Amino acid sequence: MGFNVHHSLYNSKLEVIDANYNLCLKLNLEMRKVKNMENRSFSEVVSEIIASIDELVSLSRNSETEKEMFIELALVLERIPPVFCDLRDDYKVMDTPLIRKAVESLEKEIVRAKCLIKVRNEKRRHVEAIAHDLGRSLGLVLFATVEVSTQFKMKIGELHKELMNMKFNESCSPTSTLTSTWTSTSSRTTEFVCDLRVEEIEEERISINVCDIALHLKYGNDDEFKLAVVGLKELMQSKNVDDGWLNEEGIVLILLKRLGSNKSVDQSIIIQVLRYLVWNSPASKEMMADMGPLSTLVKSLAGEEEERREAVGLLLDLCDLVNVRRRLGRVQGCIVMLVAILKGDDPIASYDARKLLDVLSGNTQNVLYMAEADYFKPMVQLLKEGSDMNKILMATGLSRMVQTEQSRASLGEEGAIEPLVQMFRTEKLEAKLSALNALHSLSGLKENVQRLINSGIVNSLLQLLFSVTSVLMTLREPAAAILARIAESELILVNHDMALQMLSLLNLSSPVIQNYLLQALNSIAAHPSGLEVRKKMVESGAIQLLCPFLMENNTKIKNGALKLLYSLSKDAPEELEESHISVILSIIPSTNCESERVFAVGILSNVPVTQKKITDMLRKANLVPILISIMNTSLANSDISTSFLSESVAALLVRFTNPFDRKLQLHSAEQGVIPLLVKLLSSASTIAQKNAATSLAQLSQNSLSLSKAKSSRWLCVPPSKDSLCEVHGRQCFTKSTFCLVKANAIPPMIQILEGEERDVDEAVLGALTTLLEDEICDNGSKYIVKMSGVQGILKALGSCHIGAQQKALWILERIFRIEEHRIKYGETTWSVLVDLAHKGDSSLKPAIAKLLVRLELFQFQD
C-alpha cells in the first residue's frame, strides 16, 4: 500500500516537472516572439500589454490555490489597464526611446508572471516576488515618464508602491503533507524557471541584477545609469543589498561622483538612494561624513526643488554624526543656502532646513555664519541664554557684521536690544565694550533707537561719559557714538538737560568724542520742536562755547561747530558778537571745505539787516564778489549743498540791496549781483526765489530816479536805441539804474506766478509794482501785458497770503486803466474777482469793488 502511494507521488512529481519544462519552453518562445516584434508601433505595444495584464488578472482570479493572495494581487493589477490606455492615447508625447524600452521590459515581466502562475507554485514568497518584479518594472516606466507627464506619474506611482509593498502572512501557505511534498518539488522547478536565463532573454531585459547595477553605475551611459539608479533604489527598498557589496563596489563614491557631474540624470533620485543607504548602511553613512561628500551634497542645495528638498533631508539624516555637525558649517555656501531654503516656498524643505540649522547652531561659528546670512534667531537666543563667553562672541560678531536696514530691523524685532543693554550693565569690561559696539551697529535704525530709549540706557551712557575711571575710558567713544544716534530721535527732547550735559562735556573730551557730541547736539537743535532746548542752550552760553572750535584744525569738529552755530543763531542772532563775525568771515574765502563755507554764509544770513555795523564789516571784507563767485560755481556744479547755499546767499544779499542805501546798492550792482539774483529766481528753493525777488524789488525801487539822473547828465548826447528802456522811457543799464527790464528779470518772475507754488507770489508781485509807479504806469502795464503776465497775476489771486492778493489787485487795477487791456482780459478777470469776493478775506472787498467798477461789468454790493 505504502509503495503504491509513494509510486503515485513520484509519478505526480514527474508530471509536474514535465509540465514546468513545457512552460519554460513556452516562456522562451513568447520571449522570442516579443523580441521579433521590434517593428511594432508604440500603440500596438501598449495595447498588447493591456491585453496581457487582463489575462494575468484572469489567471490570478482563477487560481485554484491561495485564492486570497491572488485576488489581492488581481485587485491591484486590474487598475493598470485604464492607466495604460491614457499612455496609449497620448502616444505622440509618450513615444520616446526610454519610455518604449521601459514599457517593453514590463511586457516581458508580465509574460514571466503568467508563466510562473501557471506553474501552480503559489508559496507566499513566490507570489510576493511576482508582485515585486511587476512593481520594479512599473518603477522603470515611472522613472522613464517622470519628465513627461505629471498625471501619469502620480497614477503609476501609486500602483508601483502598492506592488512593492505587497506582503502575505505565512498562514496563507498550504499545510497538508501531500501538498507540502508537491510544493517542495514544484519549488525546485519554479526556481529553475526563475533562474532561466536564455541568452536572448538576458540581452533584452531591463530589470537588472546587482552586478549589472554596479557596472551600469560605473560605466553606463545616461540611460543605463538612470535605470541602474532606479534598480538600486528598488533593491534598497526591498532590503536586498548588504554592506559588503556596497563597500566592495564603491557604490557611495560612484553615486556622489555622478551627483556632482551628471546633470542629465534626475539628481533627486540619486539623493533618494543615498538616503536609503544612510538609513540602512552605517558604513555608507560614515563614508558620507567626510568633507568631500558633504561639499558635493551641499551643491545640491542650489538645485531644482526636488533635488533641493532631498538634499536637505539627507544632510539632516547625516547630522546625528558628530563629524558632520563639526564639518558641515565649514562647507562654503552651506549655511547661506540653508537659510535661503528656510525662507523659501517649499514647506517640507523649509521645515528640514530649520531643523538642520537648529542642529548646527550648537556651534557658535555656525551661528555667526547664520547671522551673516540674515538668520538671527540662534544669535539672539545665545545673547539671551548663552554663557558669558558666548554672549560676548555674539555681540562682537554682530558689531563686525555689515548691517543693512533690513538686518537691523530683523535683529530689533527678534529682541536683540534688551539682552545687549543688560550686558552693558554688567561689571565685566569686555561684556560692556562688546555690547556697546553691537548697540551702536543696531542704532542706525529709527525703530531700534526707539527701543534703546525705552530701555533706559540714555542716562547710563551720559554717566559713562562723565566717568574719569581709567578702566572705563575705552567705553566712552562707543557710548558717545550711540548717543549721537539716539539724538536723531525727537523723543530725546523729553530730557531737556541732556543737551546741556553734552555741552558741558565738549571741552573735557577727546576729538573723537567731541565729534560725536556735536553730531548729537546738531540733531537735537535741528528738531522742529526743539525751540525750547535751543533757547536753553543759548542761555547756557552755547554760542560763546562753540566759537573757539571754529579755529580747530579738525575738519569734522569745525564743521560740526559751524552747523550748530547756524541752528542756534537763527533764534538768537543777537548773541553773535563782532569777534565771532570776524572769525566766520575769515572762513568763507579760506576754507576748502564746502560745508564749512555753506554754514558760515548761513550764519551771516541770520544776522539782522538792521545791524549796520555788521553790514559795514561785511562790505569792508569785500564779501559780495566772494559770494557771487561761490554761488556761480555752485550753480554750475549743482551738488547737494547748492539749494542750502542758494538760500543763505539770497538772504544775505537782501542786506546788500537795501533801498535806503544807494551807495551799497551801486557797490553790489557793480560787483554783478543783479545777474546772480536773476539766476536765483530759477532756483529749486522757494526761499532762495523769495529772497532774490525781494532784493530785485529793492533795487528796482530806485530805478526810475536813477534813470532820470543819468539822462540829465547826458542831455547833449542822444541815447542809443539799445539803452532806451520801454518802461522807464530813458537810458537804463543793469549796473547803474538796476533796471529789471534790462536785466531780463520779468520773464522768470512771471513763470513763478504761473507755477503751483504760492509762497513766492508776494515778493514777485512786489517787484512788479515798481514798474507801475504813476509816472511810468502805462509803459509798465503795457510791458507786463506784452510779457503775458496777466494770467499769472490772476492766478496769484488764489494765494492764501492776503499780502499777495492785495498786490495782485493793485497791479490789475493799474493795468486795466488801459481800455485795450479791459477788453482783452475783462471777462476772465470778472469771474475770478466775483469768486474772490465771495470766498476771500473781507479786507479785500474795497479793492475788488474798485477794480470791478474799473471794468464797468459789475456794481459791487455788500
C-alpha positions in Angstrom: 0.0 0.0 0.0 2.7 2.4 1.0 4.7 1.5 -2.1 1.7 2.4 -4.2 1.4 5.8 -2.6 5.0 6.7 -3.0 4.9 5.5 -6.5 1.9 7.7 -7.1 3.7 10.7 -5.6 6.7 10.0 -7.7 4.6 9.9 -10.9 3.0 13.2 -9.8 6.4 14.8 -9.4 7.4 13.7 -12.9 4.2 15.1 -14.3 4.9 18.4 -12.6 8.4 18.6 -13.9 7.3 17.8 -17.4 4.6 20.4 -17.2 7.1 23.0 -15.9 9.6 22.2 -18.5 7.0 22.7 -21.2 6.1 26.0 -19.6 9.7 27.1 -19.7 9.9 26.3 -23.4 6.7 28.2 -23.9 8.2 31.2 -21.9 11.2 31.0 -24.2 9.0 31.0 -27.3 7.0 34.0 -26.0 10.1 36.0 -25.2 11.4 35.3 -28.7 8.1 36.5 -30.1 8.4 39.8 -28.1 11.9 40.2 -29.5 10.8 39.6 -33.0 8.1 42.4 -32.8 10.5 45.3 -32.7 8.7 46.9 -35.6 5.5 47.3 -33.7 4.1 50.8 -33.2 4.0 52.2 -29.7 0.3 52.0 -29.6 0.5 48.3 -30.6 3.0 47.5 -27.8 0.8 49.2 -25.2 -2.4 47.5 -26.5 -0.7 44.1 -26.2 0.4 44.9 -22.6 -3.2 45.9 -21.7 -4.4 42.5 -23.1 -1.6 40.6 -21.3 -2.5 42.3 -18.0 -6.1 41.4 -18.5 -5.1 37.8 -19.0 -2.8 38.0 -15.9 -5.7 39.3 -13.9 -7.9 36.4 -15.1 -5.2 33.8 -14.2 -4.9 35.4 -10.7 -8.6 35.3 -10.0 -8.9 31.7 -11.2 -6.0 30.3 -9.3 -7.0 27.0 -7.6 -4.8 27.6 -4.5 -4.0 30.6 -2.3 -7.0 32.5 -3.7 -6.8 35.3 -1.1 -3.2 36.2 -2.2 -4.0 36.1 -5.9 -7.3 38.0 -5.5 -5.4 40.8 -3.7 -2.8 40.8 -6.5 -5.6 40.9 -9.1 -7.2 43.9 -7.4 -4.1 45.9 -8.0 -3.3 44.6 -11.5 -6.7 45.3 -12.8 -6.1 49.0 -12.2 -3.2 49.1 -14.6 -5.1 48.9 -18.0 -7.0 52.2 -17.6 -3.8 54.0 -16.8 -2.0 52.5 -19.9 -5.0 53.4 -22.0 -4.1 57.1 -21.3 -0.5 56.2 -22.1 -1.6 54.8 -25.5 -3.8 57.8 -26.3 -1.0 60.2 -25.6 1.5 58.3 -27.8 2.7 61.4 -29.6 4.3 62.7 -26.3 5.0 59.3 -24.7 6.7 57.5 -27.6 10.3 58.2 -26.6 13.2 55.6 -26.7 13.4 55.5 -22.9 9.7 55.0 -22.4 9.4 52.4 -25.2 12.3 50.4 -23.6 10.7 50.5 -20.2 7.3 49.5 -21.5 8.8 46.6 -23.4 10.6 45.5 -20.2 7.2 45.5 -18.4 5.8 43.4 -21.2 8.4 40.7 -20.7 7.8 40.8 -16.9 4.1 40.1 -17.5 5.0 37.1 -19.7 7.2 35.7 -17.0 4.5 36.3 -14.4 1.9 34.4 -16.4 4.3 31.5 -16.8 5.1 31.4 -13.1 1.4 31.4 -12.1 0.7 28.5 -14.4 3.4 26.5 -12.7 1.0 26.4 -9.7 3.7 27.0 -7.1 1.9 29.6 -5.0 4.2 29.8 -2.0 3.9 33.1 -0.3 7.4 34.3 -1.2 6.9 33.5 -4.9 3.6 35.4 -5.1 5.4 38.3 -3.4 8.2 38.0 -5.9 5.8 38.2 -8.8 4.3 41.4 -7.3 7.7 43.0 -6.6 9.0 42.1 -10.1 6.0 43.7 -11.7 6.4 46.7 -9.3 10.0 47.1 -10.3 9.1 47.1 -13.9 6.4 49.7 -13.3 9.1 51.7 -11.5 11.1 51.7 -14.7 8.1 53.1 -16.5 7.6 55.6 -13.8 11.1 56.8 -14.0 11.1 57.0 -17.8 7.9 59.1 -17.8 8.9 61.3 -14.8 9.7 64.3 -17.0 6.8 63.8 -19.5 3.5 63.5 -17.6 2.9 64.5 -14.0 -0.6 63.0 -14.1 0.6 59.6 -15.4 3.5 59.7 -12.8 1.0 60.1 -10.0 -1.2 57.2 -11.1 1.6 54.8 -12.0 3.4 55.8 -8.8 0.6 54.6 -6.6 0.4 51.2 -8.3 4.2 50.9 -8.1 4.2 51.5 -4.4 1.3 49.0 -3.8 3.0 46.2 -5.7 6.4 46.9 -4.0 4.8 46.9 -0.5 2.7 43.7 -1.0 3.2 41.2 1.8 1.4 38.0 2.7 1.1 36.1 6.0 2.6 32.6 6.4 -0.8 31.3 7.4 -1.9 31.6 3.8 0.5 28.9 2.8 -0.6 25.2 2.2 -0.3 22.9 5.2 -1.1 19.3 4.1 1.7 16.7 3.8 0.8 15.9 0.2 0.6 19.5 -0.8 3.9 20.2 1.0 5.6 17.4 -0.9 4.2 18.7 -4.2 5.2 22.2 -3.2 8.8 21.1 -2.5 9.1 19.6 -5.9 7.3 22.5 -7.6 9.5 25.0 -5.7 12.7 23.5 -7.2 11.1 23.6 -10.6 10.0 27.2 -10.1 13.4 28.1 -9.1 14.6 26.6 -12.3 12.1 28.7 -14.2 13.1 31.8 -12.3 16.8 31.2 -12.9 16.2 30.5 -16.6 18.5 32.9 -18.5 18.3 32.1 -22.2 20.8 34.4 -24.0 18.1 36.2 -26.0 16.1 37.0 -22.9 19.1 38.3 -21.0 20.0 40.7 -23.7 16.6 42.3 -23.8 15.8 42.5 -20.0 15.9 46.0 -18.5 15.3 44.7 -14.9 19.0 44.3 -14.0 20.7 42.4 -11.1 23.1 43.7 -8.6 26.2 43.0 -10.8 24.6 44.9 -13.7 23.7 47.7 -11.4 27.3 48.2 -10.3 28.5 48.0 -13.9 25.9 50.5 -15.2 26.6 52.9 -12.3 30.3 52.9 -13.1 30.4 52.7 -16.9 26.9 53.0 -18.3 25.6 55.8 -20.5 22.9 58.2 -19.2 20.0 55.9 -19.9 21.8 52.9 -18.3 22.8 54.9 -15.3 19.3 56.1 -14.8 17.9 52.6 -14.9 20.7 51.4 -12.6 19.9 54.1 -10.0 16.2 53.1 -10.1 17.1 49.4 -9.8 19.4 50.2 -6.8 16.6 52.1 -5.2 14.3 49.2 -5.6 16.8 46.8 -4.1 17.4 49.1 -1.2 13.7 49.4 -0.6 13.3 45.6 -0.6 16.5 45.3 1.6 18.2 43.1 -0.8 21.6 44.8 -0.6 24.4 44.2 2.0 27.2 46.5 3.2 29.8 44.1 1.8 28.7 44.6 -1.8 28.3 48.3 -1.3 31.8 48.7 0.0 33.3 46.3 -2.5 31.8 48.1 -5.5 32.3 51.6 -4.0 28.6 52.5 -4.7 28.5 55.6 -2.4 31.5 57.2 -4.1 30.1 56.4 -7.5 26.8 58.0 -6.7 28.5 61.1 -5.2 30.7 61.4 -8.3 27.8 61.2 -10.7 25.7 63.5 -8.5 28.2 66.3 -8.9 29.0 65.7 -12.6 25.9 64.4 -14.4 23.0 66.9 -14.6 21.2 64.9 -17.3 20.1 62.4 -14.6 17.4 63.3 -12.1 19.6 64.3 -9.2 16.8 63.8 -6.7 16.7 60.1 -7.3 20.4 59.7 -6.7 20.0 61.5 -3.4 17.0 59.4 -2.5 19.2 56.3 -3.0 21.9 57.9 -0.8 19.2 58.5 1.9 18.3 54.8 1.7 21.9 53.9 2.2 22.2 56.2 5.2 19.1 54.6 6.8 20.3 51.0 6.2 24.1 51.1 6.0 26.1 52.6 8.9 29.3 52.2 6.8 27.9 54.2 3.9 26.7 56.8 6.3 30.2 57.2 7.8 31.6 57.4 4.3 29.3 60.5 3.5 30.6 62.3 6.6 33.9 63.4 5.0 34.3 67.0 3.6 34.3 65.8 0.0 30.9 64.1 0.1 29.5 66.9 2.2 30.7 69.5 -0.3 29.0 67.6 -3.1 25.8 67.3 -1.2 25.8 71.0 -0.3 26.0 71.9 -4.0 22.6 70.1 -4.4 21.1 72.7 -2.1 21.2 75.0 -5.1 19.4 72.5 -7.4 15.8 72.1 -8.5 13.0 71.8 -6.0 13.0 68.0 -5.6 16.8 67.8 -5.5 17.0 70.6 -3.0 14.4 69.0 -0.8 16.1 65.6 -0.8 19.5 67.2 -0.2 18.3 69.0 2.9 16.7 65.8 4.2 19.9 63.8 3.6 22.1 66.3 5.4 19.6 66.3 8.3 19.9 62.5 8.3 23.7 62.7 8.5 23.7 65.3 11.2 23.4 62.8 14.0 27.1 62.2 13.4 29.4 64.4 15.4 31.9 64.8 12.4 29.1 66.1 10.2 27.9 68.6 12.7 31.5 69.8 13.1 32.3 69.9 9.3 29.1 70.9 7.6 29.1 74.6 8.6 32.6 75.0 7.1 31.4 73.9 3.7 31.3 77.1 1.6 27.8 78.3 1.0 26.1 75.7 3.1 24.5 77.9 5.7 23.7 80.6 3.2 21.8 78.2 1.1 20.1 76.6 4.1 18.8 80.0 5.2 17.6 80.7 1.7 15.7 77.3 1.7 14.3 78.1 5.2 12.8 81.3 3.8 11.7 79.7 0.6 8.2 78.5 -0.6 8.8 74.7 -0.1 7.3 73.9 3.3 8.9 70.5 3.6 12.4 71.7 2.6 11.9 74.8 4.8 11.0 72.6 7.8 14.0 70.4 7.4 16.3 73.4 6.8 15.1 74.9 10.1 15.8 71.6 12.0 19.2 71.4 10.4 20.1 74.9 11.3 19.0 74.3 14.8 21.3 71.3 15.0 24.2 73.3 13.5 23.6 76.2 15.9 25.3 74.2 18.6 28.5 75.6 17.1 29.0 79.4 17.8 30.8 79.9 14.5 27.9 78.4 12.6 25.6 80.9 14.5 27.7 83.7 13.2 27.5 82.4 9.7 23.7 82.2 10.1 23.6 85.8 11.2 25.7 86.9 8.2 23.0 85.2 6.1 20.3 87.2 7.8 19.0 84.4 10.1 19.3 85.9 13.6 17.2 83.7 15.8 20.1 81.5 17.1 22.3 84.6 17.7 19.6 86.3 19.7 19.0 83.1 21.6 22.6 83.0 22.7 22.6 86.6 23.6 19.7 85.9 25.9 20.6 82.5 27.4 24.2 81.6 26.3 27.2 81.6 28.6 29.0 84.8 29.3 31.7 84.0 26.7 29.1 83.1 24.1 27.3 86.3 24.7 30.5 88.3 24.2 31.2 86.3 21.0 27.8 87.0 19.6 27.9 90.7 20.5 31.4 91.1 18.9 30.3 89.2 15.8 27.2 91.4 15.5 29.2 94.6 15.8 31.6 93.5 13.0 28.8 92.5 10.6 28.0 94.7 7.6 24.5 95.8 8.6 21.6 96.6 6.3 18.4 98.4 7.2 16.6 95.0 6.9 19.1 93.2 9.1 18.9 95.9 11.8 15.1 95.6 11.7 15.2 91.8 12.0 17.6 91.9 15.0 15.5 94.5 16.7 12.3 92.5 16.1 13.9 89.3 17.3 14.7 91.0 20.6 18.5 91.7 20.4 18.4 95.1 22.0 17.4 94.2 25.6 20.0 91.5 26.2 22.7 93.8 24.9 21.6 96.5 27.2 21.7 94.0 30.1 25.3 93.1 29.0 26.3 96.7 29.1 25.1 96.9 32.7 27.2 94.0 33.9 30.5 94.5 35.7 32.7 92.9 33.1 34.6 95.4 30.9 34.7 93.0 27.9 31.0 92.5 28.0 30.3 96.2 28.3 32.5 97.0 25.3 31.2 94.3 23.0 27.6 95.2 23.9 28.1 98.9 23.2 29.7 98.2 19.8 26.8 95.9 18.9 24.2 98.5 20.1 26.0 101.2 18.0 25.7 98.9 15.0 21.9 98.4 15.6 21.2 102.1 16.4 21.3 103.0 12.7 17.6 102.2 12.5 14.9 104.5 13.8 12.9 101.7 15.4 15.9 100.4 17.3 16.6 103.9 18.6 13.1 103.9 20.0 13.9 100.5 21.7 17.1 102.0 23.1 15.3 105.0 24.6 12.7 102.7 26.1 15.4 100.5 27.6 16.5 103.5 29.8 20.1 103.3 28.5 20.4 107.1 27.8 21.2 108.2 31.4 23.7 105.3 31.8 25.5 106.4 28.7 25.7 110.0 29.9 27.1 108.9 33.3 29.7 106.9 31.5 30.8 110.0 29.6 31.3 111.8 32.8 33.3 109.0 34.3 37.0 109.6 34.9 37.9 106.0 35.8 40.7 104.9 33.5 39.3 101.4 33.1 36.1 102.8 31.6 37.8 105.3 29.3 37.7 102.8 26.4 33.9 102.7 26.6 33.4 106.4 26.2 33.8 106.5 22.4 31.1 103.9 21.6 28.8 105.4 24.3 29.1 108.8 22.6 28.5 107.3 19.2 25.3 105.7 20.4 24.1 109.0 22.0 24.7 110.7 18.6 22.4 108.1 17.0 19.8 108.4 19.8 19.7 112.2 19.5 18.4 111.8 15.9 15.0 110.8 17.5 12.8 113.7 18.6 11.8 111.6 21.6 15.1 112.7 23.2 13.7 116.2 23.6 11.8 114.9 26.7 15.1 115.2 28.5 16.0 118.9 28.2 19.1 118.6 30.4 20.7 116.1 28.0 21.8 118.8 25.6 23.2 120.9 28.4 25.1 118.0 29.8 26.6 117.3 26.4 27.6 121.0 26.0 29.5 120.8 29.3 31.4 117.7 28.1 32.7 119.4 24.9 35.8 120.9 26.4 36.5 117.7 28.5 36.6 115.2 25.8 38.9 113.8 23.1 38.4 114.9 19.5 36.5 111.7 18.6 34.0 112.1 21.4 33.8 115.9 20.7 32.7 115.0 17.1 30.0 112.6 18.4 28.8 115.1 20.9 28.5 117.8 18.2 26.6 115.3 16.0 24.2 114.7 18.8 23.7 118.4 19.6 23.1 119.2 16.0 20.4 116.6 15.8 18.7 117.9 18.9 18.9 121.5 17.6 17.5 120.6 14.2 14.3 119.0 15.6 11.3 121.1 14.5 10.0 121.1 18.1 13.4 121.8 19.6 12.9 125.6 20.1 12.8 125.3 23.9 16.0 123.3 24.0 17.8 125.7 21.6 16.9 128.6 23.9 18.3 126.8 26.9 21.5 126.1 25.0 21.9 129.7 24.1 21.1 130.8 27.6 23.8 128.4 28.9 26.4 130.2 26.7 26.5 127.7 23.8 27.5 130.3 21.2 30.4 131.6 23.2 31.4 128.0 24.0 31.3 127.0 20.3 33.3 129.9 18.9 36.8 128.5 19.9 36.0 125.4 17.9 35.9 127.5 14.8 39.7 127.7 15.0 40.1 123.9 15.1 42.2 122.1 12.5 40.0 119.1 12.8 37.5 119.5 9.9 34.8 117.4 11.4 34.8 119.3 14.7 35.0 122.7 13.0 32.1 121.7 10.6 30.0 120.4 13.5 30.5 123.7 15.5 29.6 125.8 12.5 26.4 123.8 11.8 25.4 124.1 15.5 26.1 127.9 15.5 23.9 128.2 12.4 21.0 126.5 14.1 21.3 128.5 17.3 21.8 131.8 15.6 18.5 131.6 13.8 16.7 132.0 17.1 19.3 134.3 18.8 21.4 136.2 16.2 21.9 139.0 18.6 24.3 136.7 20.6 26.8 136.8 17.7 29.5 139.4 18.5 31.7 141.2 16.1 34.6 139.0 17.1 32.5 135.9 16.2 31.6 137.5 12.8 35.2 138.3 12.1 36.2 134.6 12.5 33.3 133.4 10.4 34.1 135.9 7.7 37.6 134.6 7.5 36.4 131.1 6.9 34.4 131.8 3.8 37.2 132.6 1.4 39.9 130.5 3.0 38.3 127.1 3.6 38.4 124.2 1.1 35.5 122.5 2.8 32.2 123.2 1.0 30.1 122.5 4.0 32.1 124.9 6.2 31.6 127.6 3.7 27.9 126.9 3.4 27.3 127.1 7.2 29.4 130.2 7.6 27.4 132.0 4.9 24.2 130.7 6.6 25.3 132.2 10.0 25.9 135.6 8.4 22.5 135.5 6.7 20.9 135.1 10.2 22.3 138.4 11.4 19.5 141.1 11.3 19.7 143.6 8.4 19.3 146.4 10.9 22.8 145.9 12.4 24.6 148.4 10.2 27.9 147.8 11.9 27.9 144.2 10.7 27.0 145.4 7.2 30.0 147.7 7.1 32.2 144.8 8.3 30.9 142.6 5.5 31.4 145.3 2.9 34.9 146.0 4.0 35.7 142.3 3.8 34.6 142.5 0.2 32.1 139.7 0.8 29.8 140.4 -2.2 32.2 139.4 -5.0 33.2 136.3 -2.9 29.5 135.3 -2.6 28.9 135.8 -6.3 31.9 133.7 -7.2 30.9 130.9 -4.8 27.3 130.9 -5.9 28.1 130.9 -9.6 30.4 127.9 -9.1 27.8 126.1 -7.1 25.1 126.7 -9.6 27.4 125.3 -12.4 28.2 122.1 -10.4 24.7 121.8 -8.8 25.6 119.5 -5.9 23.7 118.6 -2.8 24.6 121.8 -1.0 23.5 124.1 -3.8 20.0 124.6 -2.5 21.0 125.5 1.1 23.8 127.8 -0.2 21.3 129.5 -2.6 19.0 130.2 0.4 21.8 131.6 2.5 23.4 133.8 -0.2 20.0 135.1 -1.4 19.1 136.0 2.2 22.5 137.7 2.7 22.1 139.7 -0.5 18.9 141.3 0.8 21.3 143.2 3.2 23.4 144.5 0.3 20.3 145.7 -1.7 18.9 148.0 1.0 16.8 150.6 -0.9 17.8 153.3 1.6 21.5 152.8 0.9 22.1 153.6 -2.8 25.8 153.5 -2.4 25.6 150.0 -1.1 23.2 149.1 -3.9 25.6 150.6 -6.5 28.5 148.7 -5.0 26.6 145.4 -5.2 25.4 146.0 -8.7 28.9 146.8 -9.9 30.1 143.5 -8.5 27.5 141.7 -10.6 24.8 140.9 -8.0 21.8 141.5 -10.4 22.6 138.7 -12.9 23.1 136.3 -9.9 19.7 137.4 -8.4 18.0 136.7 -11.7 19.6 133.2 -11.8 18.3 132.6 -8.3 14.8 133.2 -9.5 15.0 129.8 -11.1 16.4 128.1 -8.0 14.8 124.9 -6.8 14.4 126.6 -3.4 11.4 128.8 -2.9 13.2 130.5 -0.1 16.0 131.5 -2.4 13.5 132.6 -5.0 11.7 134.8 -2.5 14.8 136.5 -1.3 16.1 137.0 -4.8 12.8 138.7 -5.8 12.9 140.8 -2.7 16.4 142.0 -3.5 15.4 142.8 -7.1 12.4 144.7 -5.9 14.6 146.8 -3.6 16.9 147.6 -6.4 14.1 148.5 -8.8 12.6 150.9 -6.3 15.4 153.3 -7.2 15.5 152.6 -11.0 13.2 155.5 -12.0 15.1 158.2 -10.1 18.5 156.8 -11.2 17.4 156.8 -14.9 16.3 160.4 -14.6 19.6 161.4 -13.1 21.5 159.6 -15.7 19.5 161.3 -18.5 20.0 164.8 -17.1 23.8 164.2 -17.2 23.8 163.2 -20.8 21.2 165.7 -22.3 23.6 166.7 -25.1 24.1 163.1 -26.2 21.1 161.3 -27.7 20.5 157.9 -26.1 21.2 154.8 -28.1 18.3 152.6 -29.2 19.6 149.7 -27.2 19.9 151.6 -24.0 16.4 153.2 -24.2 14.1 151.4 -21.7 10.5 150.8 -22.9 9.2 151.1 -19.3 11.3 154.0 -17.9 11.5 155.8 -21.2 15.1 156.7 -20.7 18.5 155.2 -20.8 18.7 152.2 -18.5 21.5 149.9 -17.6 21.7 146.9 -15.2 24.6 148.1 -13.2 23.8 151.7 -12.9 20.0 152.0 -12.9 19.2 148.5 -11.7 16.5 148.1 -14.4 14.6 144.9 -14.2 13.6 145.1 -17.9 17.3 145.4 -19.0 18.2 142.6 -16.5 15.6 140.4 -18.2 14.2 139.6 -14.7 10.5 139.8 -15.6 10.1 136.5 -17.6 11.3 134.3 -14.7 9.1 136.2 -12.3 6.0 135.6 -14.5 7.0 132.0 -14.7 6.9 131.8 -10.9 3.4 133.3 -10.8 2.2 130.8 -13.4 3.6 127.9 -11.3 1.8 126.0 -8.5 4.0 127.3 -5.6 2.3 130.4 -4.0 4.9 131.3 -1.3 6.9 133.4 -3.6 4.0 135.4 -5.1 4.1 138.3 -2.8 7.8 139.0 -3.3 7.4 138.7 -7.1 4.3 141.0 -7.2 6.2 143.5 -5.1 8.9 143.6 -7.8 6.3 144.2 -10.5 4.7 147.1 -8.6 8.0 149.0 -9.1 7.2 149.1 -12.9 3.8 150.7 -12.3 4.7 153.9 -10.5 2.4 156.8 -11.6 4.9 158.3 -14.0 5.6 155.1 -15.8 2.2 153.3 -15.2 1.1 153.0 -18.8 4.5 151.8 -20.0 4.8 149.3 -17.2 1.2 148.0 -17.8 1.9 147.5 -21.5 5.2 145.7 -20.8 3.6 143.3 -18.3 0.8 142.5 -20.8 3.4 142.1 -23.5 5.2 139.6 -21.3 1.9 137.7 -20.9 1.9 138.5 -17.2 -1.9 138.9 -16.6 -2.7 135.2 -16.3 0.0 134.8 -13.7 -1.3 137.7 -11.7 -4.8 136.4 -11.8 -3.5 133.0 -10.6 -1.8 134.8 -7.7 -5.3 135.9 -6.5 -5.8 132.3 -5.4 -2.9 132.6 -3.0 -3.6 132.1 0.7 -1.5 135.1 1.5 -3.5 138.3 1.8 -0.5 140.5 1.0 -0.1 138.7 -2.3 -3.8 139.1 -3.1 -3.7 142.9 -2.3 -0.6 143.4 -4.5 -2.2 141.5 -7.4 -5.4 143.6 -7.1 -3.4 146.8 -7.1 -1.4 145.8 -10.2 -4.6 144.7 -12.1 -6.3 148.0 -11.3 -3.4 149.8 -12.9 -3.2 147.5 -15.9 -7.0 147.9 -16.6 -6.7 151.7 -16.8 -6.0 151.0 -20.4 -9.2 150.1 -22.4 -7.4 147.7 -24.6 -6.5 145.6 -21.6 -10.0 145.7 -20.2 -11.4 144.4 -23.4 -8.8 141.6 -23.7 -8.9 140.4 -20.1 -12.0 141.9 -18.6 -14.4 138.9 -18.8 -11.8 136.4 -17.4 -10.9 138.8 -14.6 -14.5 139.5 -13.7 -15.3 135.8 -12.9 -12.1 135.5 -10.8 -13.0 138.7 -8.9 -16.5 137.6 -8.2 -15.3 134.3 -6.9 -12.7 136.1 -4.7 -15.4 138.5 -3.4 -17.5 135.5 -2.1 -14.6 133.4 -0.8 -11.8 135.8 0.0 -11.0 137.9 3.1 -13.4 140.8 3.7 -10.5 143.2 3.8 -10.1 142.7 0.0 -13.6 143.8 -0.9 -12.9 147.5 -1.4 -10.1 146.8 -3.8 -12.2 144.2 -5.6 -15.1 146.7 -5.9 -12.8 149.4 -7.2 -11.5 147.0 -9.9 -14.9 145.8 -10.9 -16.0 149.4 -11.3 -13.0 150.0 -13.4 -14.0 147.0 -15.6 -17.6 148.5 -15.8 -19.0 145.0 -15.7 -20.4 144.7 -12.2 -21.6 147.0 -9.5 -20.2 145.6 -6.2 -22.7 145.1 -3.4 -22.1 144.3 0.2 
